[in-house]
Amino acid sequence: MADWKGELTGKRTLVTGATRGIGEAIATAFAKSGAKVAITGRKMESLEPIAEKLSGLGAEVLPIPCHNGKPDDRENLFQSIQSSWGGLDVIVNNAATNPVMTPLAETSIEVWDKIHSTNVTGPLDLIQKFVPGMAEQGSGSIINIASVAGIEPAPGLGAYSVSKASLLMMTKVLAKELGQQGIRCNAIAPGLIETKFSEALFQSKKHYDHFIQNVPLGRHGQPEEIVEAVCFLASSASSYMTGQILVIDGGSRV
Ligand SMILES: NC(=O)c1ccc[n+]([C@@H]2O[C@H](COP(=O)([O-])OP(=O)(O)OC[C@H]3O[C@@H](n4cnc5c(N)ncnc54)[C@H](OP(=O)(O)O)[C@@H]3O)[C@@H](O)[C@H]2O)c1
């Protein structure tokens, strides 16, 4: 891992969905770089071991249970961070859900609403809560973890695919609207990364091989391979960059 210490030491960061996978890897990198890290997941029991790990790296950690789709949880998250740190420098909207694999035309509106409240409304609400503080300090970096499924349609993952496309457009709209206030907003679109989220694809050799044959690098990615780009976007190394999508997918869209 590159040394981001000079850049991220003391930064107040939030990583949603940090109990495992990509979010845990990002939170770990932030902690190693000297940042303060607020982490979320739905249950305190899942957050506690991660908080302990990050504290062991010397970081100041705020583990806060927050279901991304629940307005009261998001308000509690906001209030907790405000009372501890008075605001944020970096928001990583990473938490997301995809409870079904069904064609879009057969996806129930109940499931559609659940996916969108967690993957789209949740990130926007958190951004809306923290933006006034970022505007006052004249700086902030918002990083939305989207997906290549938000760029190209993913049949069978339709509602998820639409939610990630929404997050990508949200990124661009916010970049235009918030740039004058010194707030940058960028997104990362991972391809297939080995986590619990993607485990279904790993369980079918046929589907996995079919997917990987379109990846020029010939393999799937690991959560740690998303981290450097997030640190870059969180830091002043990307100070003249906003509204962009960094695709990290082994080249599958080439
Ligand atoms: N893995 C891939 O191939 C891949 C590809 C493209 C994009 N992505 C994106 O990368 C991000 C991270 O995914 P991952 O692969 O690291 O998944 P993961 O290992 O399953 O981790 C998901 C994280 O999100 C949390 N989470 C799930 N539902 C939540 C909710 N309703 N409210 C709050 N937290 C919630 C989970 O915590 P708890 O369960 O403890 O609540 C966990 O910490 C997601 O935005 C996903 O769409 C992943």
The ligand as an ORCA input file, in Angstrom:
! r2SCAN-3c Opt
* xyz 0 1
  N     -18.031     -7.387     -4.579
  C     -18.224     -6.987     -5.820
  O     -17.993     -7.742     -6.784
  C     -18.709     -5.585     -6.092
  C     -18.708     -5.150     -7.413
  C     -19.147     -3.880     -7.701
  C     -19.559     -3.040     -6.688
  N     -19.553     -3.480     -5.398
  C     -20.008     -2.542     -4.371
  O     -19.046     -2.447     -3.340
  C     -19.681     -2.085     -2.126
  C     -19.235     -3.011     -1.031
  O     -19.600     -4.332     -1.362
  P     -18.787     -5.613     -0.861
  O     -18.571     -6.442     -2.040
  O     -17.642     -5.212     -0.019
  O     -19.923     -6.322      0.015
  P     -19.894     -7.092      1.401
  O     -18.596     -7.740      1.644
  O     -21.123     -7.903      1.415
  O     -20.033     -5.893      2.448
  C     -21.176     -5.102      2.466
  C     -21.104     -4.146      3.636
  O     -22.272     -3.323      3.605
  C     -22.961     -3.477      4.840
  N     -24.390     -3.392      4.606
  C     -25.168     -4.226      3.882
  N     -26.437     -3.788      3.893
  C     -26.452     -2.654      4.643
  C     -27.446     -1.747      5.027
  N     -28.715     -1.902      4.652
  N     -27.098     -0.715      5.803
  C     -25.830     -0.545      6.195
  N     -24.835     -1.369      5.877
  C     -25.155     -2.405      5.094
  C     -22.529     -4.807      5.414
  O     -22.618     -4.747      6.830
  P     -23.626     -5.611      7.735
  O     -24.045     -6.814      6.972
  O     -22.784     -5.916      8.939
  O     -24.754     -4.672      8.013
  C     -21.075     -4.859      4.968
  O     -20.270     -4.138      5.856
  C     -21.187     -2.111     -2.419
  O     -21.622     -0.794     -2.673
  C     -21.290     -2.945     -3.669
  O     -22.429     -2.603     -4.434
  C     -19.140     -4.733     -5.071
*
